[in-house]
């Protein structure tokens, strides 16, 4: 599943993207359930994530219809697998369907970099992490409050991970890398010390 580019899902070699979904609400629903796939998501929580009070007079019923439409699209693209489960007062992702997301892989590589004591390996992990960050997290859906939170979180990781794109390391002292810039403009010519990890 891609969150750090245009949203898409790949399953058994088949791809479902926003052009195939053709609905922002269905995309938002899939993104939310996948992002919270280890939880049973109450109808109230999921309704709040999908609509404000002004947008739907009957959010529980609107959610039921939205889930129905979403299941139809998933079945049409991927087959009969039951991706979204219904419980008593909640929805959840089918935990028998394993999920790998680019955002979580991005975060995993960032954390491996933070745990790596050898700075050459640390830089390599950070470069691999940055390669996943093609766009802000679900950047076309930042009108959703929950997207804004995750968008800011992953962008903060990106900023920390991308220092090495413009700087070269010189030596390591007391958990800090002393860096100098490879760019030519005056701002980047200034030497600076950046503390990478808290």
N, C-alpha and C positions, 0 to 999 in steps of 0.2 A: 504494500500500500504506500503510495506517495502522498506526503503532506507538504514536503519542502519543494514542491514543483506543482504543476497543475494536478489536482486530485485524480488519482486513478487506482484501480484494483486489478491485480493479475492473479488468475486462478486457473491451474491446469492449462497454462499456455494461452488462455483467453484474457483479453484486456477490456475492462469497463472504465471509461473515462467520462468526463463531464459532457462530451459531445454525445455519448450514448445514453447518459442518464437524463439529460435534457430537463433537469429540474434542480434549482438551487436548494430547495427544501429537502429533497431526497439526498442530495450530496451532503448537506449539513447533518441530516439524520445518520447517514452511514459514518461520516467522520466522527460524530459524537460517540456513537455506540462502539466503534472500533477503538477510539481513544480511551474509552472507559470499559473496555471489554472484560476486565477482571471483576467487574461489579454487576450486581443486579440493579438496574436503573429504574427508579420508581417512575410511575406515570407522571407524577407532579414534576419531578426533576427534569424529565425529558421534555415535557410540555413547556416548561420555563425556558429551556435551552432553545426550543424551536420558535416560540412566539412570546411576545409581550402581551400583557392583558388587553391591549388595544387591538391586537392583530387577530384574535380569535375569540368569539363568544363562547365556544365550547371546545377548549383545547384538548380535552381527553378524547372526544370523538374525532376531532381533526387529526390527532396523533394516530388513532386507530386506522383511519383511512390512509394516512401517510405511510405507516408501516406496511399496510396491505399493498400499496403501490410499489413500495421499495422491494418487497419480497418478489413481486411480479417481475421487476426489472432484473433482479439477481437471478431468478429462475430462467428467464429468457436468455440471459448472457452465459450463465455458468451451469445451468442444469437444475436438478431438483434438490440440491443440498439445502437444508434448513439453516441458513446463516443466522437469522434472528429468532431467538426463542421468546415465547410469551409465558410469563409466570403469573401468579396471583398478585396483581397490582404492580407489575414491573415488566420490563423488557431486558433482554441481555443478549450478548453475542454468544453463539454456539461455541462453547469451549473445546469441542472436538475438532473445530476448524482452526488450525494454527495460523497465526498472523505474524508477519514480519513487516515493520514499517521503516521507512527511511529516517524518520525523526528519531526513533529509538536507537537505530544503528548509529546515527550521528552523535547522539548523547553517549552511547556506549564507547565509541572511539575517543570522545573527549575525556571521559572518565579514565580510560586506559592511559591516555596521555598524562593525566594528572597523577596517576599512580606509578608512572615510569620514571626511574631515577636516572636513566641514561638519556642525555638531552638529544642525541641523534634520533633515538627511537621515539622520544616524546614528540619531536618535530614531525616525524613520519606519521604518527597517529593523528596529529592535529591536521596535517595536510589531507589525510584520508577522510577525516571528519568534514573538513571544509568542502570537499568535493561533493558531499551530499546536499549541501545548502545551495540550491539553485534559486529558490525564491523564499520569501518569508512564509512561515507556517500558515497555510490556507489564506494567503494574502487577499484573495478576492472575497473573503467572508469575514472581514474584520468588523462588520457591523454586529456580529455575534459576540456577546460579552465573554464567553468561554474561549473563543478563538483569540481574543485580544490578550488574555492572560498567557496562553501557550505561545502565541506569537512573540511576546516580549521575552519569555523565558528562553526560547530557542535562539532568538536574536542575540541575547546576552552571551550565550555559549558561542555563537558564531563570532562575535566581536573578540572574545578571548582567544578563540582558536585561529583567527585569521591574522594575528600579528605577524606571523612568520611569512606571510605572502609579501610583505613590503620591507621586512627587516632581516638582517643576518645576525646570528649569535656570535659573540666574541668569547665569553667564558662564563662559568657559572660560579656564583658565590652566595652562600647562605640561602639557598632556595630561590635565588633570583638569577635571571639571565641578563647580562649587560649586552644591549643590542645596539647596532648602528644601521642606518638606513641605506638601502641600495638605490633610492630615488635621488633625483638631481635637484629638486626644488629646495628652497631654503628651509622650509618648515621641516622637511624630512632629513635635512643634513644635520640637524641638531641631534647630538648623542643623548640617549635617555636610558634609564633603567626601568624595566617593566616587571612588576611582581606578578607572576602568572598564577600562582595558586595561593589560596588563603591557608 
